[in-house]
């Protein structure tokens, strides 16, 4: 491929930013959105060339579906029907998708992608051509995945500055449960506890710990439910750990409380070490 | 008082910063530390005048004990014995302290203070004359507290730029449990879950949610244990909420999951509203 058309479907923060970055890098980008006025606005901003119907994308060599998780499979099939493009997505869970699209995976037509970035700001208005620069994008090949198709999609992500990580879809879904979904719900639990009386006392620790709890509850309900096969057991493990802490505190078992906190510090260090790699 | 000597006992981050700020504001500061070489270093930095023994502080009109919680009561009594100063502290829990020092509270010699600031950086090397600027300092008067002594201590905090909040000691301890101690332990629980496989996937949400989990486990074990009367019931309430979420996820009850996340978003908004007051 290298210089063929790239179709971006869904022009919110993720799709809009990708279109902006690819266009800036000199690629030819086709813009499609369910509501054509959004594609029109993206074209006005110089993010590519709008198309009104997917059939106009027949020349596309790659396609990226940047819509909510529940709409991805049918849109991937629509694109596969009218183009010869290798198609990818930006959804945050992968096992369900790969199982629904296993035929297109085996045919070298679908690759699962998950960029580890985003923002509380959503929509085309916040599109940023630098959104993917230096960020991790995970691809989730299976044993059936066509290697040429995988290379093509990974090359596209490299164009916008992403760092590629390959993971088995099941390993991916388990890893994002602990790297993202569990932290989000614990942040939310910490925020929910804040009473009006306590609010004036909350300082920097509260501010950072609960930042992501400000996120859209509808969007996050979808994410937690899409990955509940991994989130529920992780949450159960965390509940058991928190019960152990409650018991250690109730018993004034200082050594146990300190060991418990040391396990958290060790996890934070695993994160910091990974950042510097 | 207004212009009398102020004794600072314990010259770590909190005490060193307070000494620096008061000296900069033109106050006369006496510096004492268990290890005299630390007081000497503070004097070298221009934070005040070192004294080798507390008896040299006889002229002090105010005193601030900035040592670990467990050492505060005996140091307060030592200072009360050799000076006429009104004494305060910077400990993060207050009920135990006020009950241990109730006679000095009633005599107008002790006021409980808790500055809502700090850092992972500890020690005199990180002292910062701006540490208290714009930060909340809570005072915890009881029904026996002498109002003139309270005014004197609050005036001192105002000199270094703090915003004063008065709270009953029990209300304070409950509030810091939800504003600080519970968020800390949930941050720690989120960090502990991160496996080596998941570490490269952790991004901005994980970074912020788990920042405080990097803190000193020994220091935080002391804080959680000192306030376990409030932390244990708050933790129990949070466990019940997390169990409800686990059940809602297991049942794929989308409405319940979204309501749960909305409660977190509402808590975050209470925090943001309080910040703008």
HADDOCK unambig.tbl for C-alpha pairs under 7 A between the chains (distance, minus, plus):
assign (segid A and resid 116 and name CA) (segid B and resid 201 and name CA) 6.75 0.50 0.50
assign (segid A and resid 116 and name CA) (segid B and resid 203 and name CA) 6.42 0.50 0.50
assign (segid A and resid 136 and name CA) (segid B and resid 201 and name CA) 6.98 0.50 0.50
assign (segid A and resid 175 and name CA) (segid B and resid 197 and name CA) 6.63 0.50 0.50
assign (segid A and resid 175 and name CA) (segid B and resid 198 and name CA) 4.40 0.50 0.50
assign (segid A and resid 176 and name CA) (segid B and resid 198 and name CA) 6.78 0.50 0.50
assign (segid A and resid 176 and name CA) (segid B and resid 201 and name CA) 6.87 0.50 0.50
assign (segid A and resid 178 and name CA) (segid B and resid 193 and name CA) 5.95 0.50 0.50
assign (segid A and resid 178 and name CA) (segid B and resid 194 and name CA) 5.67 0.50 0.50
assign (segid A and resid 178 and name CA) (segid B and resid 198 and name CA) 6.81 0.50 0.50
assign (segid A and resid 179 and name CA) (segid B and resid 194 and name CA) 6.14 0.50 0.50
assign (segid A and resid 179 and name CA) (segid B and resid 198 and name CA) 5.83 0.50 0.50
assign (segid A and resid 179 and name CA) (segid B and resid 199 and name CA) 6.79 0.50 0.50
assign (segid A and resid 179 and name CA) (segid B and resid 201 and name CA) 6.28 0.50 0.50
assign (segid A and resid 179 and name CA) (segid B and resid 202 and name CA) 4.77 0.50 0.50
assign (segid A and resid 179 and name CA) (segid B and resid 206 and name CA) 6.31 0.50 0.50
assign (segid A and resid 180 and name CA) (segid B and resid 202 and name CA) 6.56 0.50 0.50
assign (segid A and resid 180 and name CA) (segid B and resid 205 and name CA) 6.71 0.50 0.50
assign (segid A and resid 180 and name CA) (segid B and resid 206 and name CA) 6.18 0.50 0.50
assign (segid A and resid 182 and name CA) (segid B and resid 190 and name CA) 6.56 0.50 0.50
assign (segid A and resid 183 and name CA) (segid B and resid 190 and name CA) 5.07 0.50 0.50
assign (segid A and resid 183 and name CA) (segid B and resid 206 and name CA) 6.18 0.50 0.50
assign (segid A and resid 183 and name CA) (segid B and resid 209 and name CA) 6.46 0.50 0.50
assign (segid A and resid 186 and name CA) (segid B and resid 186 and name CA) 5.99 0.50 0.50
assign (segid A and resid 186 and name CA) (segid B and resid 190 and name CA) 6.74 0.50 0.50
assign (segid A and resid 187 and name CA) (segid B and resid 209 and name CA) 6.38 0.50 0.50
assign (segid A and resid 188 and name CA) (segid B and resid 261 and name CA) 6.36 0.50 0.50
assign (segid A and resid 188 and name CA) (segid B and resid 264 and name CA) 4.36 0.50 0.50
assign (segid A and resid 188 and name CA) (segid B and resid 265 and name CA) 6.92 0.50 0.50
assign (segid A and resid 189 and name CA) (segid B and resid 238 and name CA) 6.72 0.50 0.50
assign (segid A and resid 189 and name CA) (segid B and resid 264 and name CA) 6.01 0.50 0.50
assign (segid A and resid 190 and name CA) (segid B and resid 182 and name CA) 6.56 0.50 0.50
assign (segid A and resid 190 and name CA) (segid B and resid 183 and name CA) 5.07 0.50 0.50
assign (segid A and resid 190 and name CA) (segid B and resid 186 and name CA) 6.75 0.50 0.50
assign (segid A and resid 191 and name CA) (segid B and resid 264 and name CA) 4.93 0.50 0.50
assign (segid A and resid 191 and name CA) (segid B and resid 267 and name CA) 4.73 0.50 0.50
assign (segid A and resid 191 and name CA) (segid B and resid 268 and name CA) 5.30 0.50 0.50
assign (segid A and resid 192 and name CA) (segid B and resid 263 and name CA) 5.36 0.50 0.50
assign (segid A and resid 192 and name CA) (segid B and resid 264 and name CA) 4.10 0.50 0.50
assign (segid A and resid 192 and name CA) (segid B and resid 266 and name CA) 6.84 0.50 0.50
assign (segid A and resid 192 and name CA) (segid B and resid 267 and name CA) 4.59 0.50 0.50
assign (segid A and resid 193 and name CA) (segid B and resid 178 and name CA) 5.96 0.50 0.50
assign (segid A and resid 193 and name CA) (segid B and resid 267 and name CA) 6.75 0.50 0.50
assign (segid A and resid 194 and name CA) (segid B and resid 178 and name CA) 5.69 0.50 0.50
assign (segid A and resid 194 and name CA) (segid B and resid 179 and name CA) 6.15 0.50 0.50
assign (segid A and resid 194 and name CA) (segid B and resid 267 and name CA) 5.47 0.50 0.50
assign (segid A and resid 196 and name CA) (segid B and resid 270 and name CA) 6.61 0.50 0.50
assign (segid A and resid 197 and name CA) (segid B and resid 175 and name CA) 6.66 0.50 0.50
assign (segid A and resid 198 and name CA) (segid B and resid 175 and name CA) 4.43 0.50 0.50
assign (segid A and resid 198 and name CA) (segid B and resid 176 and name CA) 6.81 0.50 0.50
assign (segid A and resid 198 and name CA) (segid B and resid 178 and name CA) 6.81 0.50 0.50
assign (segid A and resid 198 and name CA) (segid B and resid 179 and name CA) 5.82 0.50 0.50
assign (segid A and resid 199 and name CA) (segid B and resid 179 and name CA) 6.80 0.50 0.50
assign (segid A and resid 199 and name CA) (segid B and resid 270 and name CA) 6.26 0.50 0.50
assign (segid A and resid 199 and name CA) (segid B and resid 271 and name CA) 5.12 0.50 0.50
assign (segid A and resid 199 and name CA) (segid B and resid 274 and name CA) 5.85 0.50 0.50
assign (segid A and resid 200 and name CA) (segid B and resid 274 and name CA) 5.36 0.50 0.50
assign (segid A and resid 201 and name CA) (segid B and resid 116 and name CA) 6.76 0.50 0.50
assign (segid A and resid 201 and name CA) (segid B and resid 136 and name CA) 6.98 0.50 0.50
assign (segid A and resid 201 and name CA) (segid B and resid 176 and name CA) 6.89 0.50 0.50
assign (segid A and resid 201 and name CA) (segid B and resid 179 and name CA) 6.28 0.50 0.50
assign (segid A and resid 202 and name CA) (segid B and resid 179 and name CA) 4.78 0.50 0.50
assign (segid A and resid 202 and name CA) (segid B and resid 180 and name CA) 6.58 0.50 0.50
assign (segid A and resid 202 and name CA) (segid B and resid 271 and name CA) 6.90 0.50 0.50
assign (segid A and resid 203 and name CA) (segid B and resid 116 and name CA) 6.41 0.50 0.50
assign (segid A and resid 205 and name CA) (segid B and resid 180 and name CA) 6.70 0.50 0.50
assign (segid A and resid 205 and name CA) (segid B and resid 212 and name CA) 6.18 0.50 0.50
assign (segid A and resid 206 and name CA) (segid B and resid 179 and name CA) 6.31 0.50 0.50
assign (segid A and resid 206 and name CA) (segid B and resid 180 and name CA) 6.20 0.50 0.50
assign (segid A and resid 206 and name CA) (segid B and resid 183 and name CA) 6.18 0.50 0.50
assign (segid A and resid 208 and name CA) (segid B and resid 208 and name CA) 5.02 0.50 0.50
assign (segid A and resid 208 and name CA) (segid B and resid 209 and name CA) 5.86 0.50 0.50
assign (segid A and resid 209 and name CA) (segid B and resid 183 and name CA) 6.46 0.50 0.50
assign (segid A and resid 209 and name CA) (segid B and resid 187 and name CA) 6.38 0.50 0.50
assign (segid A and resid 209 and name CA) (segid B and resid 208 and name CA) 5.86 0.50 0.50
assign (segid A and resid 209 and name CA) (segid B and resid 209 and name CA) 3.97 0.50 0.50
assign (segid A and resid 209 and name CA) (segid B and resid 210 and name CA) 6.45 0.50 0.50
assign (segid A and resid 210 and name CA) (segid B and resid 209 and name CA) 6.45 0.50 0.50
assign (segid A and resid 210 and name CA) (segid B and resid 268 and name CA) 6.62 0.50 0.50
assign (segid A and resid 212 and name CA) (segid B and resid 205 and name CA) 6.17 0.50 0.50
assign (segid A and resid 213 and name CA) (segid B and resid 264 and name CA) 5.75 0.50 0.50
assign (segid A and resid 213 and name CA) (segid B and resid 265 and name CA) 5.34 0.50 0.50
assign (segid A and resid 213 and name CA) (segid B and resid 268 and name CA) 6.54 0.50 0.50
assign (segid A and resid 214 and name CA) (segid B and resid 265 and name CA) 4.86 0.50 0.50
assign (segid A and resid 214 and name CA) (segid B and resid 268 and name CA) 6.08 0.50 0.50
assign (segid A and resid 217 and name CA) (segid B and resid 258 and name CA) 5.43 0.50 0.50
assign (segid A and resid 217 and name CA) (segid B and resid 261 and name CA) 5.21 0.50 0.50
assign (segid A and resid 217 and name CA) (segid B and resid 262 and name CA) 5.71 0.50 0.50
assign (segid A and resid 218 and name CA) (segid B and resid 258 and name CA) 5.85 0.50 0.50
assign (segid A and resid 221 and name CA) (segid B and resid 254 and name CA) 6.60 0.50 0.50
assign (segid A and resid 221 and name CA) (segid B and resid 257 and name CA) 5.75 0.50 0.50
assign (segid A and resid 221 and name CA) (segid B and resid 258 and name CA) 5.26 0.50 0.50
assign (segid A and resid 225 and name CA) (segid B and resid 249 and name CA) 6.22 0.50 0.50
assign (segid A and resid 225 and name CA) (segid B and resid 252 and name CA) 6.48 0.50 0.50
assign (segid A and resid 228 and name CA) (segid B and resid 249 and name CA) 6.18 0.50 0.50
assign (segid A and resid 232 and name CA) (segid B and resid 246 and name CA) 5.90 0.50 0.50
assign (segid A and resid 232 and name CA) (segid B and resid 249 and name CA) 6.82 0.50 0.50
assign (segid A and resid 232 and name CA) (segid B and resid 250 and name CA) 6.71 0.50 0.50
assign (segid A and resid 235 and name CA) (segid B and resid 246 and name CA) 6.83 0.50 0.50
assign (segid A and resid 238 and name CA) (segid B and resid 189 and name CA) 6.71 0.50 0.50
assign (segid A and resid 239 and name CA) (segid B and resid 239 and name CA) 6.78 0.50 0.50
assign (segid A and resid 246 and name CA) (segid B and resid 232 and name CA) 5.89 0.50 0.50
assign (segid A and resid 246 and name CA) (segid B and resid 235 and name CA) 6.82 0.50 0.50
assign (segid A and resid 249 and name CA) (segid B and resid 225 and name CA) 6.22 0.50 0.50
assign (segid A and resid 249 and name CA) (segid B and resid 228 and name CA) 6.17 0.50 0.50
assign (segid A and resid 249 and name CA) (segid B and resid 232 and name CA) 6.81 0.50 0.50
assign (segid A and resid 250 and name CA) (segid B and resid 232 and name CA) 6.71 0.50 0.50
assign (segid A and resid 252 and name CA) (segid B and resid 225 and name CA) 6.47 0.50 0.50
assign (segid A and resid 254 and name CA) (segid B and resid 221 and name CA) 6.59 0.50 0.50
assign (segid A and resid 257 and name CA) (segid B and resid 221 and name CA) 5.75 0.50 0.50
assign (segid A and resid 258 and name CA) (segid B and resid 217 and name CA) 5.43 0.50 0.50
assign (segid A and resid 258 and name CA) (segid B and resid 218 and name CA) 5.85 0.50 0.50
assign (segid A and resid 258 and name CA) (segid B and resid 221 and name CA) 5.26 0.50 0.50
assign (segid A and resid 261 and name CA) (segid B and resid 188 and name CA) 6.37 0.50 0.50
assign (segid A and resid 261 and name CA) (segid B and resid 217 and name CA) 5.19 0.50 0.50
assign (segid A and resid 262 and name CA) (segid B and resid 217 and name CA) 5.70 0.50 0.50
assign (segid A and resid 263 and name CA) (segid B and resid 192 and name CA) 5.35 0.50 0.50
assign (segid A and resid 264 and name CA) (segid B and resid 188 and name CA) 4.36 0.50 0.50
assign (segid A and resid 264 and name CA) (segid B and resid 189 and name CA) 6.02 0.50 0.50
assign (segid A and resid 264 and name CA) (segid B and resid 191 and name CA) 4.94 0.50 0.50
assign (segid A and resid 264 and name CA) (segid B and resid 192 and name CA) 4.10 0.50 0.50
assign (segid A and resid 264 and name CA) (segid B and resid 213 and name CA) 5.74 0.50 0.50
assign (segid A and resid 265 and name CA) (segid B and resid 188 and name CA) 6.93 0.50 0.50
assign (segid A and resid 265 and name CA) (segid B and resid 213 and name CA) 5.34 0.50 0.50
assign (segid A and resid 265 and name CA) (segid B and resid 214 and name CA) 4.86 0.50 0.50
assign (segid A and resid 266 and name CA) (segid B and resid 192 and name CA) 6.84 0.50 0.50
assign (segid A and resid 267 and name CA) (segid B and resid 191 and name CA) 4.72 0.50 0.50
assign (segid A and resid 267 and name CA) (segid B and resid 192 and name CA) 4.59 0.50 0.50
assign (segid A and resid 267 and name CA) (segid B and resid 193 and name CA) 6.75 0.50 0.50
assign (segid A and resid 267 and name CA) (segid B and resid 194 and name CA) 5.47 0.50 0.50
assign (segid A and resid 268 and name CA) (segid B and resid 191 and name CA) 5.29 0.50 0.50
assign (segid A and resid 268 and name CA) (segid B and resid 210 and name CA) 6.61 0.50 0.50
assign (segid A and resid 268 and name CA) (segid B and resid 213 and name CA) 6.53 0.50 0.50
assign (segid A and resid 268 and name CA) (segid B and resid 214 and name CA) 6.07 0.50 0.50
assign (segid A and resid 270 and name CA) (segid B and resid 196 and name CA) 6.61 0.50 0.50
assign (segid A and resid 270 and name CA) (segid B and resid 199 and name CA) 6.25 0.50 0.50
assign (segid A and resid 271 and name CA) (segid B and resid 199 and name CA) 5.12 0.50 0.50
assign (segid A and resid 271 and name CA) (segid B and resid 202 and name CA) 6.89 0.50 0.50
assign (segid A and resid 274 and name CA) (segid B and resid 199 and name CA) 5.85 0.50 0.50
assign (segid A and resid 274 and name CA) (segid B and resid 200 and name CA) 5.35 0.50 0.50
